[in-house]
């Protein structure tokens, strides 16, 4: 069994560029058509740069991050796209935009400045993620994203086709492709391969949606522990769910009914009651399933 290094040794073993950075975004994946190379991208808000590394943590270069007008930007989050040919970036300096960077050239090829379809409805971007899990590992000229905005109160879907226009200064989010919530603040998101969405909330709950833009009501809500939810992830098939709060790590097994609305809604909510646990009953990293399968 591998033993962990003392903190001082771990820091010293990192590249100097990583030790000096104030990092915000990290993502990566297979690079190129063959997928034989792995590349990761690490954003630095203080240096206003994005750094690239091989799979064995060897630094291979960096680019300054600028908007379409050439103004330096502080990286807030990073999403690798199209086999790492592009990097999708959000900026702390321009919170209403998503920047599309050409990885090889290191230039911003598109800037999607978001607003709603309704007049004078501006929208800020908190985080973005592929609409379908693993979608970013395929080569594509189209971008499909879920996003959180307005400090966690808006969920939106963004679609952009770079073949139509190389530079989009304003991207309109259609009225039926976003929903603003008044009762909840969403803190994190994850998605299945089918595009189902798991949203972490500030009250510690996890809300599951099949088609989030069609209805404000979740298919199922896993009642919250003391929040907020710091991070959430779900398996590609929607079967396994894991999330963290400041004090605990939770695991659970989901059924298909948890993602479904309509006639199966009562079954899903009934199952969700079996998922409740007091915080003291689950230890961080224990691997215990919340609700022991959640089948109801």
PEKABEL-V807690 format. One record per pair of residues at least 12 apart in sequence whose ideal C-beta (glycine too) atoms are under 8 Angstrom apart, sorted by the first residue. I is the first residue (numbers start at 0). GAP is how many residues later the second one is. D is the distance in Angstrom with one decimal. If there is no record, write none. Layout:
{{I & GAP & D} {I & GAP & D}}
//
This chain:
{{13 & 43 & 8.0} {14 & 38 & 7.9} {14 & 42 & 7.2} {14 & 44 & 5.1} {16 & 34 & 5.8} {16 & 42 & 6.0} {16 & 45 & 7.3} {17 & 24 & 7.1} {17 & 33 & 7.6} {19 & 27 & 7.7} {20 & 21 & 7.2} {20 & 23 & 4.0} {20 & 25 & 6.7} {20 & 26 & 6.0} {20 & 30 & 7.3} {21 & 22 & 6.2} {21 & 23 & 5.5} {21 & 24 & 4.0} {21 & 25 & 7.7} {22 & 19 & 5.7} {22 & 20 & 6.6} {22 & 21 & 5.8} {22 & 22 & 7.6} {23 & 19 & 5.2} {23 & 20 & 7.3} {23 & 21 & 4.8} {23 & 50 & 7.8} {23 & 51 & 5.4} {23 & 52 & 5.4} {23 & 53 & 6.5} {23 & 54 & 7.9} {23 & 68 & 7.6} {24 & 16 & 7.6} {24 & 17 & 7.3} {24 & 18 & 3.7} {24 & 25 & 8.0} {24 & 50 & 5.4} {24 & 51 & 6.5} {24 & 52 & 4.2} {24 & 53 & 3.3} {24 & 54 & 8.0} {24 & 64 & 7.2} {24 & 65 & 7.8} {25 & 14 & 6.8} {25 & 15 & 7.2} {25 & 16 & 5.2} {25 & 17 & 7.3} {25 & 52 & 6.4} {26 & 13 & 7.1} {26 & 14 & 5.8} {26 & 51 & 4.7} {26 & 52 & 5.4} {26 & 53 & 4.6} {26 & 60 & 7.9} {27 & 12 & 3.1} {27 & 13 & 6.0} {27 & 25 & 7.8} {27 & 52 & 5.6} {27 & 56 & 7.1} {28 & 51 & 5.0} {28 & 54 & 7.2} {28 & 55 & 5.9} {28 & 107 & 6.3} {28 & 108 & 5.2} {29 & 53 & 6.1} {29 & 54 & 7.3} {29 & 107 & 5.7} {30 & 52 & 6.1} {30 & 53 & 4.4} {31 & 51 & 6.0} {31 & 52 & 7.8} {32 & 50 & 6.9} {32 & 106 & 6.7} {34 & 48 & 7.2} {34 & 102 & 7.5} {36 & 17 & 7.3} {36 & 18 & 7.3} {37 & 16 & 6.8} {37 & 17 & 3.4} {38 & 13 & 6.0} {38 & 14 & 7.0} {38 & 15 & 6.5} {38 & 16 & 7.4} {38 & 21 & 7.6} {38 & 41 & 7.6} {38 & 45 & 5.0} {39 & 12 & 7.2} {39 & 13 & 4.8} {39 & 14 & 8.0} {39 & 15 & 7.5} {40 & 12 & 7.9} {40 & 37 & 5.2} {40 & 39 & 5.9} {40 & 43 & 7.5} {40 & 46 & 5.6} {40 & 62 & 7.9} {41 & 36 & 7.4} {42 & 22 & 7.3} {42 & 32 & 3.1} {42 & 33 & 7.5} {42 & 34 & 7.2} {42 & 35 & 4.7} {42 & 46 & 6.9} {43 & 31 & 6.3} {44 & 29 & 4.1} {44 & 30 & 5.5} {44 & 31 & 6.9} {44 & 47 & 5.9} {45 & 28 & 7.5} {47 & 16 & 6.4} {47 & 17 & 5.5} {47 & 24 & 4.6} {47 & 25 & 6.1} {47 & 26 & 5.5} {47 & 27 & 7.1} {48 & 13 & 5.0} {48 & 14 & 6.5} {48 & 15 & 5.4} {48 & 16 & 6.1} {48 & 26 & 7.7} {49 & 12 & 6.4} {49 & 13 & 5.5} {49 & 15 & 5.6} {49 & 25 & 6.1} {49 & 28 & 6.7} {49 & 37 & 6.4} {49 & 39 & 7.2} {49 & 51 & 7.2} {51 & 51 & 7.6} {62 & 38 & 7.0} {62 & 43 & 3.3} {62 & 44 & 8.0} {63 & 42 & 7.2} {64 & 24 & 6.3} {64 & 26 & 7.4} {64 & 34 & 7.3} {64 & 36 & 7.2} {64 & 43 & 7.8} {65 & 41 & 7.8} {65 & 42 & 6.0} {66 & 24 & 7.2} {66 & 27 & 6.0} {66 & 30 & 7.0} {66 & 32 & 6.3} {66 & 41 & 6.1} {66 & 44 & 5.7} {67 & 31 & 7.8} {67 & 40 & 5.4} {67 & 42 & 7.4} {67 & 43 & 4.1} {67 & 99 & 6.2} {67 & 101 & 7.3} {70 & 22 & 7.7} {71 & 21 & 7.9} {72 & 16 & 7.4} {72 & 18 & 4.1} {72 & 19 & 7.8} {72 & 20 & 5.1} {72 & 21 & 6.1} {72 & 26 & 6.9} {73 & 17 & 6.1} {73 & 18 & 4.3} {73 & 19 & 5.2} {74 & 14 & 5.8} {74 & 15 & 7.8} {74 & 16 & 6.7} {74 & 17 & 7.6} {75 & 13 & 7.6} {75 & 14 & 4.4} {75 & 15 & 5.7} {75 & 16 & 4.6} {75 & 19 & 7.7} {76 & 12 & 7.1} {76 & 13 & 4.7} {76 & 50 & 5.6} {76 & 51 & 6.7} {78 & 49 & 5.7} {78 & 50 & 6.8} {78 & 51 & 7.0} {78 & 57 & 6.5} {78 & 66 & 7.7} {79 & 56 & 5.7} {80 & 19 & 7.8} {80 & 49 & 7.9} {80 & 55 & 4.9} {80 & 59 & 7.8} {80 & 62 & 6.6} {81 & 54 & 7.1} {81 & 56 & 7.3} {81 & 57 & 5.3} {81 & 58 & 5.3} {81 & 59 & 7.6} {82 & 54 & 6.4} {82 & 55 & 7.2} {82 & 56 & 5.2} {83 & 19 & 5.9} {84 & 17 & 7.5} {84 & 18 & 5.7} {84 & 19 & 7.4} {84 & 54 & 7.2} {85 & 14 & 5.7} {85 & 15 & 6.3} {85 & 16 & 6.4} {85 & 17 & 6.1} {85 & 23 & 7.6} {86 & 13 & 7.8} {86 & 14 & 4.4} {86 & 16 & 5.7} {87 & 12 & 6.0} {87 & 13 & 7.8} {87 & 40 & 6.3} {87 & 55 & 7.0} {87 & 57 & 7.3} {88 & 12 & 6.0} {89 & 35 & 5.1} {89 & 36 & 7.8} {89 & 37 & 7.1} {89 & 38 & 6.3} {94 & 29 & 4.1} {94 & 30 & 6.0} {95 & 17 & 5.8} {95 & 18 & 5.5} {95 & 19 & 7.2} {95 & 26 & 6.1} {95 & 27 & 6.4} {95 & 28 & 5.5} {95 & 29 & 6.5} {96 & 14 & 5.5} {96 & 15 & 6.3} {96 & 16 & 4.8} {96 & 17 & 6.8} {96 & 28 & 7.0} {97 & 13 & 7.6} {97 & 14 & 4.4} {97 & 16 & 7.0} {97 & 27 & 6.1} {97 & 30 & 6.3} {97 & 47 & 7.6} {97 & 49 & 7.9} {97 & 60 & 7.1} {97 & 73 & 7.8} {98 & 12 & 5.6} {98 & 13 & 7.8} {99 & 12 & 7.1} {99 & 43 & 7.3} {99 & 60 & 7.7} {99 & 62 & 7.3} {108 & 53 & 7.4} {108 & 57 & 6.2} {108 & 58 & 7.2} {109 & 50 & 7.2} {109 & 52 & 6.3} {109 & 55 & 7.8} {109 & 56 & 6.5} {109 & 57 & 5.5} {109 & 58 & 5.6} {110 & 56 & 6.9} {110 & 57 & 7.0} {110 & 58 & 6.5} {111 & 46 & 6.9} {111 & 48 & 5.9} {111 & 56 & 5.5} {111 & 59 & 4.1} {112 & 55 & 7.8} {112 & 56 & 5.8} {112 & 57 & 5.0} {112 & 58 & 6.3} {113 & 35 & 7.4} {113 & 42 & 7.6} {113 & 44 & 7.3} {113 & 57 & 5.4} {113 & 58 & 8.0} {113 & 59 & 5.8} {114 & 55 & 6.6} {114 & 56 & 7.8} {114 & 57 & 6.2} {114 & 58 & 7.1} {115 & 56 & 7.4} {115 & 57 & 5.3} {115 & 59 & 7.0} {115 & 62 & 6.3} {116 & 55 & 5.6} {116 & 56 & 6.6} {116 & 57 & 5.1} {116 & 58 & 4.5} {117 & 57 & 6.4} {122 & 26 & 4.9} {122 & 27 & 6.2} {122 & 31 & 6.2} {122 & 33 & 7.1} {122 & 50 & 6.6} {122 & 55 & 7.4} {123 & 25 & 5.4} {123 & 26 & 5.7} {123 & 27 & 7.2} {124 & 22 & 5.9} {124 & 23 & 7.9} {124 & 24 & 5.2} {125 & 21 & 7.4} {125 & 22 & 4.4} {125 & 23 & 5.6} {125 & 24 & 7.6} {125 & 25 & 6.6} {125 & 26 & 6.1} {126 & 20 & 6.5} {126 & 21 & 5.0} {126 & 61 & 7.5} {126 & 62 & 6.7} {127 & 17 & 4.8} {127 & 18 & 7.2} {127 & 19 & 4.4} {127 & 30 & 7.5} {128 & 16 & 6.6} {128 & 17 & 5.4} {128 & 18 & 7.4} {128 & 60 & 5.6} {128 & 61 & 7.1} {128 & 62 & 6.2} {129 & 14 & 6.9} {129 & 15 & 6.5} {129 & 16 & 7.6} {129 & 61 & 6.8} {130 & 13 & 4.0} {130 & 14 & 5.9} {130 & 15 & 5.4} {130 & 26 & 6.6} {130 & 60 & 6.5} {130 & 64 & 5.4} {131 & 12 & 7.0} {131 & 59 & 6.5} {131 & 60 & 7.6} {131 & 61 & 5.6} {131 & 62 & 7.1} {131 & 63 & 5.1} {132 & 57 & 7.9} {132 & 58 & 5.5} {132 & 59 & 5.7} {132 & 60 & 4.7} {132 & 101 & 7.7} {132 & 103 & 4.7} {133 & 59 & 6.4} {133 & 102 & 6.4} {140 & 20 & 6.3} {140 & 21 & 5.1} {140 & 22 & 4.9} {141 & 17 & 7.0} {141 & 18 & 7.0} {141 & 19 & 4.9} {141 & 20 & 7.5} {141 & 21 & 8.0} {142 & 15 & 7.0} {142 & 16 & 6.9} {142 & 17 & 4.4} {142 & 18 & 7.8} {142 & 19 & 7.4} {143 & 13 & 7.5} {143 & 14 & 7.4} {143 & 15 & 5.4} {144 & 12 & 7.1} {144 & 13 & 4.5} {144 & 14 & 7.9} {145 & 43 & 6.1} {145 & 45 & 6.1} {145 & 51 & 6.1} {145 & 66 & 7.7} {147 & 38 & 5.3} {147 & 41 & 6.0} {147 & 51 & 7.9} {148 & 29 & 7.9} {149 & 30 & 6.7} {150 & 34 & 7.0} {151 & 32 & 7.9} {151 & 33 & 4.0} {151 & 34 & 4.6} {151 & 35 & 5.9} {151 & 50 & 6.9} {152 & 27 & 5.8} {152 & 28 & 5.5} {152 & 29 & 7.3} {152 & 31 & 7.7} {152 & 32 & 6.1} {152 & 33 & 7.5} {153 & 24 & 5.9} {153 & 25 & 7.0} {153 & 26 & 4.7} {153 & 27 & 7.3} {154 & 23 & 6.8} {154 & 24 & 5.6} {154 & 26 & 7.3} {154 & 31 & 6.6} {154 & 34 & 7.9} {154 & 42 & 7.7} {154 & 44 & 7.0} {154 & 57 & 5.5} {154 & 58 & 7.8} {155 & 17 & 5.1} {155 & 21 & 6.3} {155 & 22 & 3.8} {155 & 23 & 7.8} {156 & 16 & 7.6} {156 & 20 & 4.5} {156 & 21 & 7.1} {156 & 56 & 6.0} {157 & 13 & 6.8} {157 & 15 & 6.7} {157 & 19 & 7.8} {175 & 37 & 6.1} {176 & 36 & 5.6} {177 & 35 & 7.1} {178 & 33 & 6.8} {178 & 34 & 6.1} {178 & 37 & 5.9} {180 & 35 & 6.8} {183 & 17 & 5.2} {183 & 18 & 7.2} {183 & 19 & 7.3} {183 & 23 & 7.4} {184 & 16 & 6.6} {184 & 17 & 4.1} {184 & 43 & 7.9} {185 & 13 & 4.8} {185 & 14 & 6.7} {185 & 15 & 5.8} {185 & 16 & 7.6} {185 & 21 & 7.9} {186 & 13 & 4.9} {186 & 14 & 6.4} {186 & 15 & 5.6} {186 & 40 & 7.7} {186 & 41 & 4.8} {186 & 42 & 5.3} {186 & 43 & 7.1} {187 & 12 & 3.9} {187 & 41 & 5.6} {187 & 42 & 6.8} {187 & 43 & 5.2} {187 & 44 & 4.9} {187 & 55 & 7.7} {188 & 43 & 6.9} {189 & 42 & 4.8} {189 & 43 & 4.7} {189 & 44 & 4.7} {190 & 43 & 7.1} {191 & 42 & 5.7} {191 & 43 & 7.4} {191 & 44 & 6.0} {191 & 45 & 6.7} {191 & 46 & 4.1} {191 & 67 & 7.9} {192 & 43 & 4.1} {192 & 44 & 6.8} {192 & 45 & 8.0} {193 & 44 & 6.8} {195 & 12 & 7.0} {195 & 13 & 6.7} {195 & 14 & 5.6} {195 & 38 & 7.9} {195 & 42 & 5.6} {195 & 63 & 5.0} {196 & 12 & 4.6} {196 & 15 & 5.1} {197 & 34 & 5.4} {197 & 36 & 4.9} {197 & 43 & 6.3} {197 & 45 & 8.0} {198 & 13 & 7.8} {198 & 19 & 8.0} {198 & 33 & 7.5} {199 & 28 & 7.2} {199 & 29 & 2.9} {199 & 30 & 7.5} {199 & 31 & 7.1} {199 & 32 & 4.3} {199 & 43 & 5.8} {200 & 23 & 6.7} {200 & 26 & 6.6} {200 & 27 & 7.1} {200 & 28 & 6.0} {201 & 25 & 5.4} {201 & 26 & 4.3} {201 & 27 & 7.6} {202 & 21 & 4.6} {202 & 24 & 5.0} {202 & 25 & 7.4} {203 & 20 & 3.1} {203 & 21 & 4.6} {203 & 22 & 5.5} {203 & 23 & 3.0} {203 & 24 & 6.5} {203 & 25 & 6.1} {203 & 41 & 5.6} {204 & 16 & 5.5} {204 & 17 & 6.1} {204 & 18 & 5.9} {204 & 19 & 3.5} {204 & 22 & 7.3} {204 & 24 & 7.5} {205 & 15 & 7.2} {205 & 16 & 4.3} {205 & 18 & 7.8} {205 & 23 & 6.6} {205 & 26 & 6.2} {205 & 35 & 6.9} {205 & 37 & 5.7} {206 & 13 & 7.7} {206 & 14 & 5.2} {206 & 15 & 7.9} {207 & 12 & 4.6} {207 & 13 & 7.4} {207 & 14 & 7.5} {207 & 46 & 7.5} {207 & 50 & 5.6} {207 & 51 & 5.7} {208 & 50 & 7.9} {209 & 49 & 5.2} {209 & 50 & 6.3} {209 & 51 & 6.0} {214 & 46 & 6.8} {216 & 44 & 7.2} {218 & 39 & 6.5} {218 & 40 & 5.4} {218 & 41 & 5.8} {218 & 42 & 5.2} {218 & 46 & 7.0} {218 & 49 & 5.7} {219 & 38 & 4.4} {219 & 39 & 7.3} {219 & 48 & 4.3} {219 & 49 & 6.4} {219 & 51 & 7.2} {219 & 52 & 5.0} {220 & 48 & 7.7} {220 & 51 & 6.0} {221 & 19 & 7.8} {221 & 30 & 7.0} {221 & 50 & 5.9} {221 & 53 & 5.1} {221 & 68 & 7.3} {222 & 49 & 6.8} {222 & 50 & 7.7} {222 & 52 & 7.1} {222 & 53 & 5.1} {224 & 20 & 5.6} {224 & 23 & 6.3} {224 & 25 & 7.3} {224 & 52 & 7.7} {224 & 54 & 5.2} {225 & 19 & 6.4} {225 & 20 & 7.7} {225 & 21 & 7.0} {225 & 53 & 6.5} {226 & 18 & 5.8} {227 & 17 & 6.9} {227 & 18 & 7.7} {228 & 14 & 5.4} {228 & 15 & 7.1} {228 & 16 & 6.0} {229 & 13 & 8.0} {229 & 14 & 4.8} {229 & 15 & 6.3} {229 & 16 & 6.6} {230 & 12 & 6.6} {230 & 13 & 5.1} {231 & 12 & 7.8} {237 & 16 & 6.2} {237 & 18 & 7.5} {237 & 21 & 5.9} {238 & 14 & 6.4} {238 & 15 & 6.0} {239 & 12 & 7.7} {239 & 13 & 6.3} {239 & 14 & 7.3} {240 & 12 & 7.8} {240 & 13 & 5.7} {246 & 32 & 6.6} {246 & 37 & 7.2} {247 & 31 & 5.9} {247 & 34 & 5.8} {247 & 35 & 7.7} {247 & 36 & 5.3} {248 & 33 & 8.0} {248 & 35 & 4.6} {248 & 36 & 5.4} {248 & 37 & 7.8} {249 & 32 & 6.2} {249 & 40 & 5.2} {250 & 36 & 6.1} {250 & 37 & 6.6} {250 & 38 & 5.5} {250 & 39 & 6.4} {251 & 23 & 6.0} {251 & 37 & 5.5} {251 & 38 & 3.9} {251 & 39 & 5.7} {251 & 42 & 5.6} {252 & 36 & 5.4} {252 & 38 & 7.8} {252 & 39 & 7.9} {252 & 40 & 4.9} {252 & 41 & 5.6} {253 & 40 & 5.6} {254 & 16 & 6.6} {254 & 39 & 6.0} {254 & 40 & 5.3} {254 & 41 & 7.3} {256 & 14 & 6.6} {256 & 39 & 7.4} {257 & 13 & 6.3} {257 & 14 & 7.3} {257 & 36 & 6.6} {266 & 29 & 6.2} {267 & 28 & 8.0} {269 & 26 & 5.2} {270 & 20 & 7.7} {270 & 23 & 5.4} {270 & 24 & 6.5} {270 & 25 & 3.3} {271 & 22 & 7.7} {273 & 17 & 4.8} {273 & 18 & 7.9} {273 & 20 & 6.5} {273 & 22 & 6.0} {274 & 15 & 5.2} {274 & 16 & 3.6} {274 & 19 & 5.4} {275 & 15 & 7.6} {276 & 13 & 5.7} {276 & 14 & 7.4}}
//
